[in-house]
Amino acid sequence: MKVEAGDYVLFHYVGRFEDGEVFDTSYEEIARENGILVEEREYGPMWVRIGVGEIIPGLDEAIIGMEAGEKKTVTVPPEKAYGMPNPELVISVPREEFTKAGLEPQEGLYVMTDSGIAKIVSVGESEVSLDFNHPLAGKTLVFEVEVIEVKKAEEDSEA
């Protein structure tokens, strides 16, 4: 039974950069081995509905046509993942915004703002530069995907 748009799919994945570095996975052991384990996270295969935008487009498209038990490795360009970095999403704010809050801005740190999460890309005497682009923007991603189970969309309406 091949996956079609609208179907629910249970799958495992390992996400890597082109150099082989693992950045995310649904396997706890692989996360541990690669030093990216998040203790609070529940690892295991995940359910998604295919073709409705729940996951990045390149992964969505790759899973269509797969069957339960099938494994595939897919390379996803930035345009079908998190897009290219947008220079308009890098803004400068007065350094005093941090000092008023009792914070010392440091390059490379992520901060929560009223507009979302941003990475501090530079710290000047009077201004701090914040990047609101997704951390994976501009990156080509390689996913190893294993489909565990497929529920056809029409089965959902019978439940």
Sequence and secondary structure as in RCSB ss.txt:
>XXXX:A:sequence
MKVEAGDYVLFHYVGRFEDGEVFDTSYEEIARENGILVEEREYGPMWVRIGVGEIIPGLDEAIIGMEAGEKKTVT
VPPEKAYGMPNPELVISVPREEFTKAGLEPQEGLYVMTDSGIAKIVSVGESEVSLDFNHPLAGKTLVFEVEVIEV
KKAEEDSEA
>XXXX:A:secstr
    TT EEEEEEEEEETTS EEEES HHHHHHTT   TTS  S EEEETTTTSS HHHHHHHTT  TT EEEEE
E GGGTT    GGGEEEEETHHHHHTT    TT EEEETTEEEEEEEE SSEEEEE S TTTT  EEEEEEEEEE
E HHHHHH 
